[in-house]
């Protein structure tokens, strides 16, 4: 039974995967099919997980598990990572580039390599008000409240 991401509780644990480029509608259809199949059968030690996923802004794949209903294990997390790797290979995209920063530029989404992002910050093109995506959020509630935040309130600012 497919669970709707919007109905997942705020305490649900999440994993955010950022795609290296915008996905086409056809690619989204493929991801939807594969993720529907995966979350319907995703389990930990034989126990089904209360899980769902969302595709956000044609760039982010987000998995959620209600760990109060059933906890994930290392093996179940590995299975989700394997799926994301498979999707990346099928679509020739990278979901694992941790050196790319997603941010909002003039109303649109931009993804910039970290060294370029810091150069833009130094040049004043990235300000304290520039909104950046915090893909390190751990729960659905954090995703809702703290995923897209001003630079000054982000982990990026702590590195700066």
ABEGO torsion letter per residue (X at the ends): XBBBAAABBAABBBBBBBBABBBBAAAAAAAAAAAAAAAAABBBGGBBBBBBBBBBGGABBBBBBBAAABBBBAAAAAAAAAAAAAAAAAAGBBAABAABBBBBBGGBBBBBBAAAAAAAAAAGABBAABBBBBAABABAAAAAAAABBBAAABAAAAAX
